[in-house]
Amino acid sequence: MIESDLISVLQNSRLFQGLTVCELEKVCQAVMPIEKEYSKNQIIINQGELVHKIGILKKGSAISTKYHFNGDAQILRIYLQGEVLLLEAVNTTLLTSPVTLISQTDSIVVFVPYTEIVKKDSISPRIKEVIMSNCSEILSNELIRLMYKIDVLSKRTLWERILTYLSLIRERSGSSSFDIGMNQEQLAQYLCVNRSVLSKELNLLRKSGLIDYKGSRFTVHSSPNLQSKLMAKSCKETTTF
């Protein structure tokens, strides 16, 4: 008998939305999902590792990090409870993870043999169609997320990167105050800058009245005149990264 707790995890995942409890039980019986616990900062999967399963965060959060040949690390995104991990990897020809996933907190991940879902004759065409449709939507949303990041990193000055990023988070959260879920070191990696340079720029933005922050919680203040003044300033200065 499939545990109701496991069914609940799948039911709350965007990948399996639209399936009935009975259909989810059939999926579990066919591919046998497994649950694994991770401690804080433990690696879930390494960059370049073969991937045949997707993961669903039952508990906690995970950081997606890209490591470069010179040892630099760049944070791509943070996954929260209920989100799907490694979906992009299992839909590629190479079936390898393009990133290293690290547990940001004590976490529990439910792994589902995704490729087996497509192969199993015991899983009905309707179930496969719903999952494929959900998969397409998730991957499309990830593409848009990456486009937003490109927009952030394309800004010439660091303060523009910071304000663009915070403005996107504010728009998504619907509030001028929000938690970005990253400390300053992680934010620096996300923005591809040195932490000390980021800290200095954040302090300048706070003194200017554009933002306020404490830890990972930020408040963006609306000040069109001040923003215009800073934009004029950016035409004359270039922040050293």
C-alpha positions in Angstrom: 0.0 0.0 0.0 1.3 3.5 -0.9 1.8 5.8 2.0 -0.7 8.7 2.0 2.2 11.1 3.0 4.0 10.2 -0.3 0.8 10.7 -2.3 0.3 14.1 -0.6 3.9 15.2 -1.7 3.2 14.3 -5.3 -0.3 15.8 -5.2 1.2 19.1 -4.0 3.9 19.1 -6.7 3.2 21.1 -9.9 4.5 18.2 -12.0 1.6 15.9 -10.9 -1.2 18.4 -10.6 -4.4 17.3 -12.3 -4.0 13.7 -11.4 -6.4 11.9 -9.0 -5.3 10.1 -5.9 -6.0 6.8 -7.7 -3.8 7.8 -10.6 -1.0 8.9 -8.3 -1.1 5.6 -6.6 -0.7 3.9 -10.0 2.3 6.0 -10.7 3.9 5.1 -7.4 3.2 1.4 -7.8 4.8 1.5 -11.3 8.0 3.5 -10.5 8.4 3.2 -6.7 9.5 6.7 -5.5 12.0 6.8 -2.7 12.6 9.4 0.1 16.0 10.6 1.2 17.1 13.0 3.9 19.9 15.5 3.6 21.6 17.6 6.2 22.4 21.3 5.8 25.0 22.0 3.1 25.0 18.3 2.0 25.3 17.7 -1.8 22.2 16.3 -3.3 23.8 15.8 -6.8 27.0 16.9 -8.3 27.5 18.9 -11.5 28.0 16.4 -14.4 26.5 13.4 -12.5 24.1 11.2 -14.4 20.4 11.8 -13.7 17.5 9.4 -14.2 15.2 10.7 -11.4 13.5 14.0 -10.7 13.3 15.2 -7.1 10.5 16.9 -5.2 11.4 18.9 -2.1 9.2 17.5 0.6 11.0 19.6 3.2 13.6 22.4 3.2 15.3 24.2 0.4 18.1 23.6 -2.0 20.6 25.8 -3.9 21.4 25.3 -7.6 25.1 26.2 -8.1 27.2 26.3 -11.3 31.0 25.7 -10.8 33.4 27.0 -13.3 36.9 25.7 -14.3 38.7 28.4 -12.3 36.8 27.4 -9.1 34.3 30.3 -9.1 30.8 29.4 -8.1 27.6 31.0 -9.4 24.2 30.5 -7.7 21.5 30.1 -10.3 18.4 29.8 -8.1 17.1 28.5 -4.8 14.4 25.7 -4.8 11.8 25.8 -2.1 9.5 23.2 -0.6 7.3 21.5 -3.2 9.4 22.5 -6.2 10.8 20.0 -8.7 14.5 19.3 -9.0 16.5 18.0 -12.0 13.6 18.2 -14.5 15.8 19.9 -17.1 18.5 17.2 -16.8 16.2 14.2 -17.3 14.8 15.8 -20.5 18.2 16.1 -22.2 20.1 13.6 -24.4 23.1 13.5 -22.0 21.0 13.0 -18.9 23.6 14.8 -16.8 23.1 17.5 -14.2 24.3 21.0 -15.4 24.6 22.1 -11.8 25.4 21.0 -8.3 22.4 20.9 -6.0 23.1 21.6 -2.3 20.7 21.3 0.6 20.4 24.8 2.0 18.7 23.4 5.2 17.9 20.0 6.6 15.9 18.7 3.7 13.9 15.7 2.5 13.7 14.9 -1.2 11.3 12.4 -2.8 13.0 10.9 -5.9 10.8 9.7 -8.8 12.3 7.7 -11.7 11.0 10.1 -14.3 12.2 8.2 -17.4 10.4 5.1 -16.2 7.0 7.0 -16.2 7.3 7.3 -20.0 8.3 3.7 -20.5 5.8 1.9 -18.2 2.8 0.4 -20.0 0.9 0.2 -16.7 0.8 4.0 -16.7 -2.1 5.2 -18.8 -1.7 7.6 -21.8 -3.8 10.2 -19.9 -1.5 10.2 -16.9 1.5 10.6 -19.2 -0.1 13.4 -21.1 -0.9 15.4 -17.9 2.6 14.9 -16.6 4.1 16.0 -20.0 1.9 19.1 -20.1 2.9 20.0 -16.6 6.6 19.4 -17.4 6.3 21.7 -20.4 4.9 24.5 -18.2 7.5 24.1 -15.5 10.4 24.2 -18.0 8.9 27.2 -19.7 8.7 29.0 -16.4 12.4 28.1 -15.8 13.3 29.6 -19.2 11.5 32.9 -18.2 13.4 32.8 -14.9 16.7 32.5 -16.7 15.7 35.4 -19.0 15.1 37.5 -15.9 18.5 36.6 -14.6 20.1 37.5 -17.9 18.4 40.9 -17.6 19.9 41.4 -14.2 23.4 40.4 -15.2 23.3 42.5 -18.3 23.2 45.7 -16.3 26.5 47.7 -16.5 26.7 48.8 -12.9 26.4 46.8 -9.8 23.7 49.0 -8.3 21.6 48.5 -11.4 22.0 44.7 -11.0 20.9 45.0 -7.4 17.9 47.2 -8.0 16.8 45.2 -11.1 16.9 42.0 -9.1 15.1 43.4 -6.1 12.5 45.0 -8.3 11.8 41.6 -9.9 11.4 40.0 -6.5 9.2 42.8 -5.4 7.0 42.4 -8.4 6.7 38.7 -7.9 6.0 38.9 -4.2 3.5 41.8 -4.5 5.1 43.6 -1.6 7.8 46.2 -1.1 9.2 44.1 1.7 10.3 40.5 1.1 12.8 37.8 2.0 15.2 36.9 -0.9 16.2 33.6 0.8 19.9 34.3 0.4 22.7 35.7 2.7 25.1 38.3 1.3 27.7 35.7 0.2 25.0 33.8 -1.8 23.6 37.0 -3.3 27.1 38.0 -4.4 27.5 34.6 -6.1 24.1 35.1 -7.8 25.1 38.6 -9.0 28.6 37.4 -10.0 30.4 39.9 -7.8 32.8 40.0 -4.9 31.0 40.0 -1.5 32.9 43.0 -0.1 32.0 45.0 -3.2 28.4 44.0 -2.9 28.3 44.9 0.8 29.7 48.4 0.0 27.1 49.0 -2.7 24.2 47.8 -0.6 25.3 50.2 2.2 25.4 53.1 -0.4 21.9 52.2 -1.7 20.6 52.1 1.9 22.1 55.5 2.6 20.6 56.9 -0.6 17.2 55.8 0.7 16.4 53.4 -2.2 16.5 50.3 -0.1 16.7 49.0 3.4 17.7 45.5 4.5 18.5 43.3 7.4 19.9 39.8 6.8 18.0 38.4 3.8 15.0 40.7 4.2 14.8 43.7 1.9 12.6 46.7 1.5 12.5 48.6 -1.8 11.4 52.2 -1.4 9.7 54.0 -4.3 11.6 57.1 -5.2 11.4 58.0 -8.9 13.4 61.3 -8.5 16.2 59.6 -6.7 16.3 56.7 -9.2 16.6 59.2 -12.0 19.5 60.9 -10.2 21.3 57.6 -9.8 20.7 56.6 -13.4 22.3 59.9 -14.5 25.2 59.1 -12.1 25.6 55.6 -13.7 26.3 57.2 -17.1 29.5 58.8 -15.6 30.7 56.0 -13.3 31.4 52.3 -13.7 31.4 50.1 -10.6 34.5 47.8 -10.4 33.5 44.2 -10.1 
